């Protein structure tokens, strides 16, 4: 594999990482658990050895857009393996790995839990926040480039969709530190798409208007650019932590330490001292100037549409740090499960905890891939009239992305669209079981939202009414076992 930056100075091996991801824990590691590797490469070495059936290696040379096509074709066939592509045209031999988050079962394994325990396991780990531990050097400091040695056109990037303006960074985690002298503000990690605008500039969008946007506004008030570092390629648990929705006083790097069960090991970038994972594959350090703009987009967004909505910000890169022969950990954008799960599993976990704390009758929460980030299904034990509506109002109020919530009884499997649709067909009367609230702020990437970004929200009560007269059909458990045995034998043949 080639180096990313020509003329990059090399540093000696840092000896970071054990080379073995260690055994998968039975739960998120607690304070007394053994040290877990934070290195993406250890994960990529250990996971296929444990779960070869869940990994697809493509030995044939393919194009960049073929990667996205593979992910979507696999999904159409009901499959979601981790995809390892060592021969992608245009990457100069850089190994590309993608689809890591497409499987909820795989995310559960990352958290040391069963699929139905993902929310609990994520929240348990996130609650054990630990500040990062700064180390002098790590694998990401093996090669360093600055000034005239930087050429972002040499970055290993692919175009995912024919409608994308250019090859895009889709898994870039932007790190920033807390502004001095402002109480209640911590450092921040957040995702932002980016494309190369020149040899040392990225055009990016801060469309979430989240904490990084707020930090940029604070920098603008001081007439200063905002120092940042974009991390490309980290352990999947680091990426999950970066997706968390936390208060402005919480640093997602602390949350990553909770998920790992040990402090996140970080190095400080050479120019601005921004803390980034010591075992990251590649880091771009620089500044975002509040006044600079560069055109970017369209880009295939989670809505399933190509979006040109952007803040058109500019990240000027001053230093590049990378490992020898870095791995490209890619996220296929659009409405793929890889893209959606990475953002929604932390969101689901937060919402599930809030719901159960306020409404103990809630038994399950699920954000379906079919609804991108705009739909949620919630199952509950109905005990009184109006209860389902109260639960839905809470969820619609807490999550600004949601437009539609469907409430169902606890015997309905909310992870299956067809089960929820059946409950709607059998239980819901539109004139009395549907309500709409309008004029609320929504996602700026919702293609149906108004020009000012507002949207309406809807709740559908598909629970059985108190006077519902019907008995759900059933099949004897013995017959179910027989059917499974027959089908298993047929599949084996």
N, C-alpha and C positions, 0 to 999 in steps of 0.2 A: 504494500500500500504506500502511496506517496505521502509526502509531508503536505500539510495544508498550506503553509506559508513558505515561500522561497526565502532562503537566507536566514531562517529562524535559528537563533542560538539555542544550543542544547545544554541541558543540565543533567547531572548524573541521576541514575535511578534512585527514587526516594525510598524504596522498600516498603511502600504503602500497600495494604491489601494482603489477605492471606492466601489468595489463589483458590480458596474454597468458600462457597457461600454458607457452608455449615448445614446441619439438618434443619428441615422446616419445623418451626416450633408449633406446639399445639395451641398457642395463643400469642397475641402480641407480646414481645419480650418485656418482662417486668424488671424492676430495679435489680433483682438478683440474677437475671438471665446472663448467659454467656455472650461474649461479644459477637455481633453479627456483622458480616462484611457489608460495607457501604459502597462497594465497587460494582458498577454495572457489569464489568467483564466477569467477575466471580458469579454473578447471577446468570449470565449468558452461558457460562461453562457448566454450572450445576443444574440448571433447570432442565435442559434437554436430557441429561443423564438420568434424572428422576422421572421425567414425564416425556419420553420420546414420542408418544402418541399425540402430544399437544404442540409439537413443533414441526413446521414444514420448511425444509431447506430447499431453495431453488438454485440448482447448480447451473442451469442454463443462463446465458447472458440475456438480460432483458432491459427494456427502456424504463425511464423514470415513470412515465404514465402507466406502464404495465404494472407497476407496484400497486397503485390505487385500484386498477382494474382487477388485480388478483384479490385484494382485500374485499372488494365488493362482490366479486363472483363467489368467493368462499362464503360470505354472509348469505348470499342467495341460496346456497346449498346447505345452509344451517351449520356452517363450520366457522370456527374462530381461532385457528392455531396461531401461535407466535410465528412470525414469518421472518426467515433469515435469508437475505439475498446478498451473497458475496460478490456477484458479478453484475453490477448495474452500469449500463453505458453512461459515460460522461462523468463518472465518479473517480476515475483513475485508480481503481482497485480498492477504494474504500468500501468496507463492509457496511451494508445497510440492514438494520433490524427494525421491524415495525409490527403493528397489531398486538403489542404487548398487553394493552388494556381492553381488548375487544371481548374477552371472556371474563364474566363475573367470577367464574370458578377459579380462574388464574389469579385474579385480584384477591380472592379469598385466601388462596394459598400464600400469596405475598404477606397477608396479614395473619397467617397461621390460624385460619378459621374455616368453617364450613360456609358454603354460599349464603345460607339463610342467616348467618351470624355476621355478615360483612359490616352492617351498620354498627353493631355493638363493638366489634373488634376495632374498627376505625376510631370510634369515639373514645374507646378505652385507651388506645395508644396516644391519640391526640391530647387527651387530658393529662398525660404524664409528660408535659412539655419540659425540655431540658435545653439550656443555652448551649450553643455550639462550642467546640473546643478548637482553638486556633493552634495549628501546627506550622512549623517553619516551611515545609515543602511537601509536595505530594506528586503523584503522577501527572497532574495537570500542569505542573511547572517544568516538566521535562524539556519543553520547547517554548521559547518566548520570542515574539517579534514585535517591533515597534517602529513608528515613523515610516520611512520609505520602504521598509520591508513588508508592510501590510498590503495585501491585495485580496480584497474580499471576493473578487471574481474567482479565486481559487478555492473557495469554500465548497465542500461536497454537498450540493443541494440538487433537488429534483423538482421538476414541474409535476404536480399531482393530477391536475385536470386540464383538459384542453382549453377551458375557459379562464384559467389562471393567467394573470398578466406576465408572470415570470416564475422561475423556480423560487420556492418559498421556504423559509425557516418556519416549521410548524410546531416544533417542540421547544422553542427558546424560552427559558425561564429568566426573566429580568430581575436581578437583585439590586436593591438599593438600601442604604443605611438610614437610620433615624436622623432627622434634621437636628442640629444642635440648638439647644435652648427652647425647644417646644415640648412642653409636657404632654403626656398621653399619646405620643407618637413613637412607634417602633419601626425597625427595618421592615422590608417587604419583599416577598417573592410573588411574581405574577406572570402569566403567559401573554405574549403578544406576537402576532404574526409579523414577519419582516421579509423584505426582499432587498437585494443589493441594488443600491442607487449609484454608487461609484466605488473606486478602489478602497475608500475608507469610510463610506457612509451607508447605513441601512435606512430604508424608508419603512416606517412601522406605524401601527395604529394602537392607540390607547383607548379603544372604543368602549372598554368596560367602564370608563370613568370611575375606576376604583381607587385604591390607595396610592398606586403609582401616579395616577393623574393628579391626585391631591398633593402628593409630594412635589410634583412638577410645578403646581400652582404656588406652593410655598417658596420654591426656588425662584420663580418668576417675581414674587414680591420682593425678593432680595436682589433682583437683577443678576441672577447667576444661573448657569446651566446646572442640571442635575446629574451628578456622577452615578453611573449604573454599570452593571456587568451582566451580559447575557450568557447564561449557561446552556451549552448544547451537549446533551448526553450525560445523564446522571442515573443513579440507581432508581428503579421504579418507585420505591417508597419516597424518595426525595421528590419525584414528580407528583406523586399523590399529595404530599404535604403542600406543594406549591399551588395546588388547586383549592386548598381550603378557603372557606369564607370565615374570616375571623375579624375581630375588631382592630381598629387602627393602632391599638396599644399592644398587639400580639405580633410577634415575628414568626413567620412560617418556618424559619430555620429551627426555632425552638420546638415547633410541632414535629418537624422531621426527626428530631432527637427522640421524641416520644414514640414515634412509629418504629424507629430502629431499636429502641430500648437502651440507647446510649447516645451521648452527645454527638451531633453531626460534626465530623472532622472537617475543618475548613482551613483554607489558606487565604491570606489577604492579597488582593491584586496589587501589582507593583506601584501604580500611580495614585490610586484613590483609596486603597486599603479596604476594598469591599470584600466581604467574607463570602467565599464560594466553595463548593465541595472540593476537597483536596483530590478526590479521585474522579472528578469530572473529565469528560473527554476533551472538551474545548470551551474556552471562555473568551468573550469579546468585551474588553473594558473600554469605557469611554464616557461620553456625556450626551444628554438630551437637552438641546437648547430650546427653551420655551417659545422662541420666536421663529425658529427655522421650520420650513415645510418642504416636503417632497411628495410627489404623486405616487401612490401605490394602490393596488387593487385594479381590477376585480380579483377576488380570491374565493375559493369554494368554502363557504361557511357552514356551521352546524345546522342551519335551517334547510340545507339541501339546495340552496340557491347560491349563485355566484354574486358576491356582494362587493360593491364599490364604496360602501359607507366606511369612512375612515377619518381619523384625526390628522393623518398625513404628517406625523412627527418624524424627526430625523435623529438617529443615533450615530454620532461620529465616533468611530473606533480609533483608539489611540494605542492599545496594546492587545495582542492576541497571545493567549496561553493555550497550549494543547499537548496532549500525549503523543508519543510516536505512533503513527498509523492509527489515528482516532477512528472510533466506530461512530457511524451516523445512526443515532436512535431517532427514528422518524415517527411522526404521528400523521396518519392519513386523515386529512381534514374532511370537510363536508359532513353529512349526517351518518358517518360510520360509527359503529359501536366503539371503536378504538378512541375516536375523538370525544364522543359523548360520555362514555363511562369515566374517562379521566376527570371530567368536570363534574359529573352528576353524582358519582358515588360519595364524595365528601359532602356534597349538598344534601343528598338523601339522608346521609348519616346525621347531619345536623338537624334536618327537619324531623326525622323520625324521633330523635331524642326529645325535641321540643314538643312534639305531638303527644308522645307517651307521658311526658311529665305533666302536661296540662290535661290530656284526655286519656286516662289509662285504659279506656275501652278500645283504643286503636291497637290492632294486631299486626298490621303489615303496611308498608309504604313502598311504592315502586314507581320509578320514572321510566316509561317505556321508550325504547329506541324509536318506535313509530311516531312518537310525539316530540322528537328532538328534546329540547329543554322546556317545552311549553305545556306538556301534559303530565299529570300525576294520577295514580290510582291509589286509593287508601281503603283498607279493609278494617272493619270494626265490629265489635259486639254491640248491637243496638239495644239500649236499655230504656230510652225515653224518646218521645216525639221531638223533632227538631235537632236531635243530637248530631246526625250526619251533616246537617247544614252548618252547625256550629264548628265542627271539625274542618269542613271545607273552607269556611271563611277564615279560620286561623291559618290554614296552609296558604291560601291565596294572598293573605296579608303579609305573611312572613317571607315568601319567596317571590321577588319581583319579576322573575322570568316566567312564572306559571300563568297560563291563560285559561286552562281547563283542568278541573279536578273532578274525578268520578269516584263516588263513595259506593262501596259494595259490602255485602255481608262477609263474615270471616271465613265462610266455607268456599269463597270464590278465590281462585288462584290469581292474584294480581300480576304475577310475572307472565301471564299468558293473555295477549290481547283478545283472543277469541272467547276466553272465559268472561272478561269484563264486558265485551260486546254482547254476550249472551245475557248477562245480568241486566244490562240496559234494555235489551229487547223484552225480557220477561218481567221486569219489575218497575220500569220507569214510565210514568205518565207525564209527558212534557208540560202540560198546563199547570201541574202542581209540584213537580219534582225538579224543575230547572229554574235557576236564577242567574241574573247577569248584573255585574257592576261595571260601570264604564268610567272613562276619564282618568285611568290610573297610569303611572309611569311603568313602562315595560322595557324590554330589551331593545337597544338601538339596532340590533341586527335582525329583528323581526321584520321580514319584508312586507307584512300586512299592517304594521303600525303606522300611525299618522305621522305627518311631517315633524311634529314636535315630540315624537317618541312615546305618545300615550297609547294605551290599548284598553280593551274591555276584557273582563274575566268572567268565567262561567263555572257554575257548580252544578253537577248532575247527581241527584240522589237515586242511585240504583239499588238501594237496600230494600228489603221487603217491608211493606207497611205492616202496622200492627194487626190489621184485619186481613192480611194476605192469606189466601186459601190455596195451598198447593204443597205437595210433598215432592222433593227432588228425587228423581229416579236414582236407583243404586244398583250396584253389581256386587255379588257375593265375593268376599276376599279370596276364597278358594278358587273361584273362576278367574279372578285377576291373576293369581299365581300360575294357573294353568296356561292362560293366554301368553304370559311372559315367557314361560318355559318353552312353549311351542315356537314363539317368535325367535327366542335366543337360539334354539336348535336350528331353525331355518337359516338364520344369519350366519351361523357357524359353518353350515354346509356351503 
